[in-house]
């Protein structure tokens, strides 16, 4: 395998070189580190990104030096990836002076990556920078800071983490709670438990997830109360996390709550999860029953037209036009293999749901992702979609539905930069880009969707 990957690394095709870098990283072979270091200077930016990520798979000081060389790159993408690599590679204390200025970058994702790199390479400088740093205006940077503080793990960092529990933006708190779990282990259980009644569903979900990861005992009553509170949530995330944590408790309160959820939760997804948890405890579970139908019959009839056309009614391939400051992305919608997902996307777009939302997640050489009304990866439209797995492969420019597990799609969608066969069969593919891939490639984290227009022949 290694000879083939080394040969592909010299291909004239940048996609082949990019895949070769990924493959060489998977080998975790020190003998390929020099080749990967050389690939970080590839003329194609995404090949360099793939090489940086591959170097993280085989931690070596040579990789640290290669990443450091990109800190002065004119490309913000490469600077960000270099910082993320430095945060995971062997420490080079001489990099502190080069990382500190990037904490003041005008781009939020660079500031976030710089804080994490600085916590890794220079804890004294990290503490000094924090002492004179006002809270970042961007919530995502403050969330990244929590992750960096967990990495540092000293008393000063813990003090900052506890102070961050008072952050007024609930989108920061899940990262703080998960950081406290990592930094304090079982000693964080009481803090996590106190967060279970929080008004924000994502905070409650993070608290329950962390408590479940700790397998903290004696919290069934608190989880039961949190589950009851979550019954009024627009999203099912908190209930799913609470059900999973209850499945580890093994007491009567847990079993009673799981049985109630398996019978009566408004989401079939949660009823299924509660049933699985009950069975894992040796109890019987009721059938989850059907998903509630909330859309008018005419919507389903229209969605099925490609399979059962009405005579005299013309059929069209709907198109979505995503307008951004960097240009317009035109998408053909797949009404044949993903009719219900397409119908949901079209309805949300016509409502103006996506207008002003950001591409909150950008992974260069992989995907851009948007459609989250919260902007932190936890938001949705207030309902979930069943997966519609078709036969079309995830090629370049494929449009897929983001998931947090099977049948959890909603409004978050992603567009692939390159072919991603690892996604085939796992995510609903409901469209593909026909014009505007240059715009997709130019999108950076935080760029806004100005509006999405729909054309369907009408």
Secondary structure as UniProt FT lines:
FT   HELIX           2..8
FT   TURN            9..10
FT   HELIX           14..27
FT   HELIX           30..32
FT   HELIX           33..39
FT   TURN            40..41
FT   HELIX           45..57
FT   HELIX           61..68
FT   TURN            69..72
FT   HELIX           76..86
FT   TURN            87..88
FT   HELIX           93..95
FT   HELIX           96..100
FT   HELIX           101..104
FT   HELIX           108..121
FT   HELIX           123..131
FT   HELIX           139..152
FT   HELIX           155..164
FT   TURN            165..166
FT   HELIX           170..184
FT   HELIX           185..188
FT   HELIX           189..194
FT   TURN            195..197
FT   HELIX           201..214
FT   HELIX           220..230
FT   TURN            231..232
FT   HELIX           237..246
FT   TURN            247..249
FT   HELIX           252..264
FT   HELIX           268..280
FT   TURN            281..282
FT   HELIX           297..303
FT   TURN            304..307
FT   TURN            311..312
FT   STRAND          319..324
FT   TURN            325..326
FT   STRAND          327..333
FT   TURN            335..337
FT   HELIX           339..351
FT   TURN            352..356
FT   STRAND          361..363
FT   TURN            364..366
FT   STRAND          367..370
FT   TURN            396..397
FT   STRAND          398..401
FT   TURN            406..407
FT   STRAND          413..416
FT   HELIX           421..423
FT   TURN            424..426
FT   STRAND          429..435
FT   HELIX           437..442
FT   TURN            445..446
FT   STRAND          451..455
//
